[in-house]
């Protein structure tokens, strides 16, 4: 069995599993648009990930396309997300999206906030 390689888009990566899950969620919810990834102040480690659906990119957003799935990232968030990989993992205990961010010096236990 060969490992799935992530699809690379210069600054961020989204694995094929994550792309597939995003696409299925869009279809299930009837969502048109893309996935907004960002960073907000707050969370138990100082910064938290923003992860939501958006109908269209904003004027200054960087737009990435992963096999037809669009990902929108604002310029300020891109500073913290550059080099990040978004993956989707499933196990007996839990399943969900996982942020693998080389800019995170420390992460909280839940994986949704970090310190840069």
Wavefront OBJ file of the C-alpha trace (Angstrom):
o trace
v 0.000 0.000 0.000
v 1.450 3.381 -0.984
v 1.104 6.446 1.218
v -1.083 9.268 -0.043
v 0.975 12.338 -0.813
v -0.506 15.734 0.076
v -1.360 18.147 -2.717
v 1.043 21.075 -2.439
v 0.060 24.684 -3.075
v 3.205 26.748 -2.360
v 2.280 27.964 1.126
v -0.119 25.326 2.483
v -0.901 21.672 1.878
v -4.180 19.780 2.062
v -4.001 15.991 1.999
v -6.233 14.001 -0.356
v -8.174 12.654 2.674
v -8.894 16.203 3.851
v -9.918 17.305 0.331
v -12.283 14.346 0.080
v -13.849 15.076 3.485
v -14.257 18.795 2.679
v -15.902 17.932 -0.656
v -18.292 15.447 0.982
v -19.208 17.955 3.690
v -19.879 20.659 1.077
v -22.162 18.251 -0.821
v -23.968 17.068 2.315
v -24.611 20.636 3.522
v -25.330 22.056 0.064
v -22.520 24.586 0.502
v -21.215 26.603 -2.439
v -17.869 28.378 -2.139
v -14.784 27.341 -0.266
v -13.170 26.612 3.048
v -11.811 29.570 5.020
v -8.687 28.838 7.036
v -7.427 31.512 9.367
v -5.900 32.393 12.694
v -7.645 34.364 15.429
v -6.396 35.683 18.745
v -7.585 33.576 21.662
v -7.703 29.960 22.656
v -5.820 28.306 25.481
v -2.425 28.772 23.775
v -2.855 32.338 22.473
v -3.936 31.783 18.855
v -6.729 29.601 17.537
v -7.458 28.171 14.113
v -10.448 29.458 12.175
v -12.063 26.776 10.052
v -15.364 27.581 8.351
v -17.198 27.589 5.052
v -17.350 30.840 3.083
v -19.320 31.622 -0.058
v -16.515 33.582 -1.757
v -12.970 34.807 -1.158
v -12.367 38.303 0.169
v -10.472 40.845 -1.920
v -7.014 40.218 -0.410
v -7.381 36.473 0.208
v -4.924 33.978 -1.204
v -7.022 31.320 -2.953
v -5.719 27.769 -3.192
v -7.307 25.055 -5.308
v -6.966 21.423 -4.295
v -8.607 19.166 -6.845
v -11.561 21.553 -7.218
v -11.854 22.422 -3.511
v -11.051 26.076 -2.870
v -9.328 27.213 0.327
v -9.319 30.916 1.263
v -6.615 32.392 3.539
v -6.284 36.063 4.470
v -2.763 37.603 4.282
v -2.329 37.997 8.077
v -3.301 34.373 8.751
v -0.994 33.156 5.995
v 1.969 34.397 8.046
v 1.054 31.838 10.740
v -0.131 29.083 8.374
v 2.699 29.046 5.807
v 4.013 25.483 5.545
v 0.957 24.036 7.308
v -0.654 20.747 6.302
v -4.370 20.153 6.811
v -5.140 16.474 7.165
v -8.165 14.364 8.070
v -7.578 11.435 10.404
v -9.895 8.667 11.521
v -9.344 6.257 14.393
v -11.446 4.196 16.765
v -11.301 6.974 19.360
v -11.908 10.050 17.206
v -11.958 11.512 13.742
v -11.469 15.022 12.481
v -9.298 17.574 10.775
v -5.740 17.923 12.030
v -3.524 20.991 11.644
v 0.162 20.159 11.261
v 1.729 23.590 11.584
v 5.526 24.034 11.637
v 5.025 27.597 12.946
v 3.389 26.369 16.156
v 5.941 26.411 18.966
v 3.402 25.011 21.407
v -0.083 23.543 20.920
v -2.899 22.899 23.336
v -4.170 19.397 24.059
v -7.262 19.801 21.872
v -5.189 20.821 18.815
v -7.266 23.896 17.987
v -4.989 26.575 19.416
v -1.247 27.239 19.379
v 1.548 29.648 20.205
v 3.689 30.987 17.380
l 1 2 3 4 5 6 7 8 9 10 11 12 13 14 15 16 17 18 19 20 21 22 23 24 25 26 27 28 29 30 31 32 33 34 35 36 37 38 39 40 41 42 43 44 45 46 47 48 49 50 51 52 53 54 55 56 57 58 59 60 61 62 63 64 65 66 67 68 69 70 71 72 73 74 75 76 77 78 79 80 81 82 83 84 85 86 87 88 89 90 91 92 93 94 95 96 97 98 99 100 101 102 103 104 105 106 107 108 109 110 111 112 113 114 115 116
